Each structure stands twice: as structure tokens, then as C-alpha cells.
Amino acid sequence: MLEALEATIEPDGTIRLHAPVHLTNARRAVVIILDDEASTVETAVLSEQALAADWNRVEEDAAWAHLQRER
């Protein structure tokens, strides 16, 4: 499973996650360093793959069905 996490990387390389993470074992990670002023579009594109797992579920469709136009 892919999960996007927000973090800050300090000048000395220390990575500080913005929320706690609970894992059952060590995992590999990819770190992408963003500009200080990352655009909303850039952030959305970087998050899309990780969030798609949640967005593309039947339960998610059902939760938002009331906002769909009637056909």
C-alpha cells in the first residue's frame, strides 16, 4: 500500500513527520523535496497516486453519491 505523508526536512537532513506513523515493520520510503512554495497543483499531483487507493473504493462512491447529478 502507498501512503503519502507530509514531513519537514531540516537543513541537517532530519526528517520530521507531521503526524505519527505506526508500522508493524521497517518500510522503504521515497522522499521528494518540494520547493518552499509548492503549488496546489504540484501537491495534488504528488498526492494523487497515494490517495487513489481511498478515492477509488465502492464505499467512497456511496458516501458521495448524494452529490451526483440525477440521470
N, C-alpha and C positions, 0 to 999 in steps of 0.2 A: 504494500500500500504506500502511496506517496502522500506526504503531508507537508504543506508549506507552513513554515514558522517564521515569525518576524523576530529579528535579532539586531543587536548593535555590535559592530566590531570596533573595539578600542584601537587606538594607534599602536599599542604593543601586541596586537593580534588576539587579545582575549575576546571571546565571543560571549555575549550576554543575551540569553533568550528572554523575550518579553513576557513569556508565560511558562509555567512549569511543564515539564515533559516527563512522562512516566513510561519507560520502556522495560520489556522483560529481558532484553539482552542488548549488547552493543549493536549499533546500526551504522551503515555508511551514510554520508551526507554530502550534498553538493552545496557549496557556498557561492552565492552570486553577490558581488559587491555593487551596490547601486550608487548612483550619483546622490549627493546630498538632497537634491530637489527632484527626486524621481517623479515622473509624471503619473497621473492617474491611469493613463492608458498603459504605460510601461508596467505598473504594478499589477494591473488586471491581466495583462498577457502572461506575466510571470506566475500568477496565481491560478490561471485557468486550468492547467492540467491537474494540479493537486485538488482543486475544488470540483472538477468534473465528476469525480467519483461520488460526491454527495449530490450534486445537481442532477445527475442522470439516473436517479432511482425512482421507482414507481411511487414510493412513499412521498417523495418530494413533489412529484407531479400532482398527486392527490391533494397535498397541502396547499398548493397554489391554484388548484382548478377553479376556485370561485372567482379568480381574477381573469379567467379566459373569456373571450367573447363567445356568445352563444352562436352556434352554427345552424 
